[in-house]
Amino acid sequence: MAAFGTAELEAVVPRLRRYARALTGNREAADDLTQDTLERAWSKRTLWQPGTNLRAWMFTVMHNVFINGIRSARPTVSLEDVSADDTGAASGTSVETGVVLGELGRALTLLPEEQREVLLLVGLEQFSYAEASDVLGVPVGTVMSRLSRGRERLRILLEAGGTASERPANLRRVK
Amino acid sequence: MNKALTDELLHAYVDNALTDEERREVEHWIAEDAAAAQRVRAYLEQNAALHALFDPVLAEPHSLRVRPPGNAANASRWLALAATLVLGVGIGFTVRSWQGASRAPVTIAREAALAYVAYVPEVRHPVEVTSAEEKHLVAWLSKRLDAPLRAPSLAGFGYQLLGGRLLPATSPDDPAPLALLMYENPQGKRLSLLVKREANNAETSFRFSEDQGARVFYWIDGPFGYALAGDLERGELQKIARGVYQQLNP
């Protein structure tokens, strides 16, 4: 029997939601992904090895749910229609910041999923390379090469779009 | 240096995964290589921007729960949640001890409305201790309420702490004193947050009442009951109440 209850799983929810939001770029899709992850983790709870990191295990479950979702060809969620509100930037964030951050959100969706996952696990969730390798079930070398390609691609995307953010915010609505 | 190796070192530098010696090596390298330095800067900025964009998600209220089939405790939670929805109060807060805690909040809502009516219109003496002495204020009220109190910041909603005061209880059943914190926005609009020691240590959802012309959102969280009163539109007041709840539950 697993050594955790629903409360321990639910304690990870804020982190899972943050990752899911960044991964899907959409509030509803992210919450659906998180809910599915919770159900899956609970039904597979006997597979968790006591003594190992429950948070990392939950991210593994989410990774699998996410990948399965993509494979079963659910309509892919794109950031095209994401407002600043959807990405969480609305409250307390100026419109101007919203524009800049909106670009980051859009640029993220232009990365292949495998690069986006690594970039977010390491850069946002602050997993070590070894932990990210466990979560994704790939060797550390693969984590490194995906991270390297992902960051470089994101850099180029943001530099290309950088001129837009220099315009006054009111001339450009975040879509 | 081998190209793949140097690339890995750059990322490990950004991710703080190097030994001191490796770190010095990389610093030496990027001091002389403008292109490498530019990449490091860009990657660090990416990480910072990701946090700025997505960290607010951590504090958002949500209603995601494990829902194992046929779990009795869970069923009651959903019933309670449904009750919250019927009341039209927001979703997302776990409801415990719904029965046990139901009497106390009615009192606190009433007390909050009365305190609001008495002190919010007060021009010269809205508070006993001003926010200039915030540390003293919080320590004093904590001492009198016999539990560590915090004064949440409502700056994100445009309200600054004015100060606070100690209030006598209105009910002989529960003679412990109460704390009142007052906030004001630049237009002079005021909000009051009443804090009361709750013996039964329960947790409730947000509830809403309207009394004496004051709208009040109230809830119990840990050792305290809270009641936020103001003459604001209900949705606006609820947003601020959530902000208070989140700050007190980081």
Boltz contact constraints between the chains, C-beta under 6 A:
constraints:
  - contact:
      token1: [A, 6]
      token2: [B, 66]
      max_distance: 6.0
  - contact:
      token1: [A, 9]
      token2: [B, 66]
      max_distance: 6.0
  - contact:
      token1: [A, 13]
      token2: [B, 64]
      max_distance: 6.0
  - contact:
      token1: [A, 14]
      token2: [B, 58]
      max_distance: 6.0
  - contact:
      token1: [A, 17]
      token2: [B, 57]
      max_distance: 6.0
  - contact:
      token1: [A, 18]
      token2: [B, 54]
      max_distance: 6.0
  - contact:
      token1: [A, 18]
      token2: [B, 57]
      max_distance: 6.0
  - contact:
      token1: [A, 18]
      token2: [B, 58]
      max_distance: 6.0
  - contact:
      token1: [A, 21]
      token2: [B, 54]
      max_distance: 6.0
  - contact:
      token1: [A, 21]
      token2: [B, 57]
      max_distance: 6.0
  - contact:
      token1: [A, 22]
      token2: [B, 54]
      max_distance: 6.0
  - contact:
      token1: [A, 34]
      token2: [B, 64]
      max_distance: 6.0
  - contact:
      token1: [A, 35]
      token2: [B, 64]
      max_distance: 6.0
  - contact:
      token1: [A, 38]
      token2: [B, 66]
      max_distance: 6.0
  - contact:
      token1: [A, 42]
      token2: [B, 66]
      max_distance: 6.0
  - contact:
      token1: [A, 42]
      token2: [B, 68]
      max_distance: 6.0
  - contact:
      token1: [A, 88]
      token2: [B, 56]
      max_distance: 6.0
  - contact:
      token1: [A, 88]
      token2: [B, 57]
      max_distance: 6.0
  - contact:
      token1: [A, 89]
      token2: [B, 53]
      max_distance: 6.0
  - contact:
      token1: [A, 92]
      token2: [B, 156]
      max_distance: 6.0
  - contact:
      token1: [A, 101]
      token2: [B, 53]
      max_distance: 6.0
  - contact:
      token1: [A, 104]
      token2: [B, 49]
      max_distance: 6.0
  - contact:
      token1: [A, 104]
      token2: [B, 53]
      max_distance: 6.0
  - contact:
      token1: [A, 122]
      token2: [B, 15]
      max_distance: 6.0
  - contact:
      token1: [A, 123]
      token2: [B, 47]
      max_distance: 6.0
  - contact:
      token1: [A, 123]
      token2: [B, 50]
      max_distance: 6.0
  - contact:
      token1: [A, 124]
      token2: [B, 50]
      max_distance: 6.0
  - contact:
      token1: [A, 144]
      token2: [B, 8]
      max_distance: 6.0
  - contact:
      token1: [A, 147]
      token2: [B, 11]
      max_distance: 6.0
  - contact:
      token1: [A, 148]
      token2: [B, 7]
      max_distance: 6.0
  - contact:
      token1: [A, 151]
      token2: [B, 43]
      max_distance: 6.0
  - contact:
      token1: [A, 154]
      token2: [B, 46]
      max_distance: 6.0
  - contact:
      token1: [A, 155]
      token2: [B, 42]
      max_distance: 6.0
